[in-house]
Amino acid sequence: MGIVFFFDKGLLAMGNILFISGVSLTIGPKSTMQFFMKRQNFKGTISFGSGFFVVVGWPVIGMILEAYGFVILFSGFWPTLAVFLQRIPILGWVFQQPFIRSFMDRYRGKRVPV
């Protein structure tokens, strides 16, 4: 909603809080802290966390920092996402086409270069 309303600072901050709360409720507070404090996720955590606070003053810069941090943090979930997308009943047919499947297989198991 914050982006739809032209980067409204309040809505962006509320979305950030709800995102962190949702992750905590999904995997638990201890696992959330372990995930964000892993050494390999440290760069993404710093970027996402700084964007979390910068969004209040400069929303566009904050969203860019958060997007970069999000990609770095969750790039390890690409293989799981790829398998999930290929198994969706109707939409999965698109992701099983040879060109798209070769593209997905090329990046399966690799992290985004940091």
C-alpha positions as CSV (number, residue, x, y, z in Angstrom):
1,M,0.0,0.0,0.0
2,G,2.9,2.4,0.7
3,I,4.2,2.1,-2.8
4,V,0.7,2.5,-4.3
5,F,0.2,5.7,-2.4
6,F,3.4,7.2,-3.8
7,F,5.8,6.0,-1.1
8,D,3.8,7.0,1.9
9,K,6.3,6.8,4.8
10,G,3.8,5.6,7.4
11,L,2.4,2.8,5.3
12,L,5.9,1.7,4.3
13,A,7.0,1.6,7.9
14,M,3.9,-0.4,8.8
15,G,4.5,-2.8,6.0
16,N,8.1,-3.4,7.3
17,I,6.9,-4.1,10.8
18,L,4.2,-6.5,9.5
19,F,6.8,-8.3,7.3
20,I,9.2,-8.8,10.3
21,S,6.3,-9.9,12.5
22,G,5.1,-12.3,9.8
23,V,8.5,-13.9,9.5
24,S,8.7,-14.2,13.3
25,L,5.3,-15.8,13.5
26,T,6.0,-18.2,10.7
27,I,9.3,-19.6,11.7
28,G,9.5,-18.4,15.4
29,P,11.4,-15.7,17.1
30,K,14.5,-17.8,17.8
31,S,14.8,-19.0,14.2
32,T,14.2,-15.5,12.9
33,M,17.1,-14.2,14.9
34,Q,19.3,-17.0,13.8
35,F,18.4,-16.4,10.2
36,F,19.1,-12.7,10.2
37,M,22.3,-13.1,12.3
38,K,24.0,-15.8,10.1
39,R,27.4,-14.8,8.9
40,Q,26.4,-15.4,5.2
41,N,23.3,-13.3,5.6
42,F,25.0,-10.4,7.4
43,K,25.3,-8.1,4.3
44,G,21.6,-8.6,3.5
45,T,20.6,-8.0,7.1
46,I,22.6,-4.7,7.2
47,S,21.1,-3.5,4.0
48,F,17.5,-4.5,4.9
49,G,17.9,-3.1,8.4
50,S,19.3,0.2,7.2
51,G,16.5,0.5,4.6
52,F,14.0,-0.3,7.4
53,F,15.1,3.0,9.2
54,V,16.0,5.1,6.1
55,V,12.4,4.5,4.7
56,V,11.1,7.0,7.3
57,G,13.2,9.9,6.0
58,W,13.8,9.0,2.3
59,P,11.3,6.4,1.2
60,V,12.7,5.7,-2.3
61,I,16.3,5.2,-1.0
62,G,15.0,3.1,1.8
63,M,13.0,0.8,-0.5
64,I,16.1,0.3,-2.8
65,L,18.2,-0.7,0.2
66,E,15.4,-3.0,1.5
67,A,15.0,-4.6,-2.0
68,Y,18.7,-5.3,-2.2
69,G,18.8,-6.8,1.3
70,F,15.7,-8.9,0.5
71,V,17.3,-10.3,-2.6
72,I,20.5,-11.1,-0.7
73,L,18.7,-12.6,2.3
74,F,16.2,-14.8,0.4
75,S,18.3,-15.8,-2.6
76,G,19.0,-19.1,-1.0
77,F,15.3,-20.0,-1.3
78,W,15.4,-19.9,-5.2
79,P,15.5,-23.7,-5.6
80,T,12.5,-24.2,-3.3
81,L,10.6,-21.5,-5.1
82,A,11.5,-23.0,-8.5
83,V,10.1,-26.4,-7.6
84,F,7.0,-24.8,-6.1
85,L,6.3,-22.8,-9.2
86,Q,6.7,-25.9,-11.4
87,R,4.2,-27.9,-9.4
88,I,1.3,-25.3,-9.4
89,P,-1.5,-27.1,-11.3
90,I,-2.2,-24.7,-14.2
91,L,0.6,-22.1,-14.0
92,G,3.2,-24.8,-13.5
93,W,2.9,-25.8,-17.2
94,V,4.5,-22.4,-18.1
95,F,7.4,-23.0,-15.8
96,Q,8.0,-26.5,-17.2
97,Q,8.6,-25.2,-20.8
98,P,12.2,-26.0,-22.0
99,F,13.4,-22.3,-22.2
100,I,12.1,-21.3,-18.7
101,R,13.1,-24.6,-17.2
102,S,16.7,-24.3,-18.5
103,F,16.8,-20.7,-17.1
104,M,15.6,-21.9,-13.7
105,D,18.0,-24.9,-13.6
106,R,20.9,-22.6,-14.4
107,Y,20.4,-20.6,-11.2
108,R,19.2,-23.5,-9.0
109,G,21.4,-23.9,-5.9
110,K,23.4,-20.7,-6.5
111,R,23.4,-17.6,-4.4
112,V,23.3,-14.1,-5.8
113,P,26.9,-12.8,-6.1
114,V,27.6,-10.4,-3.3
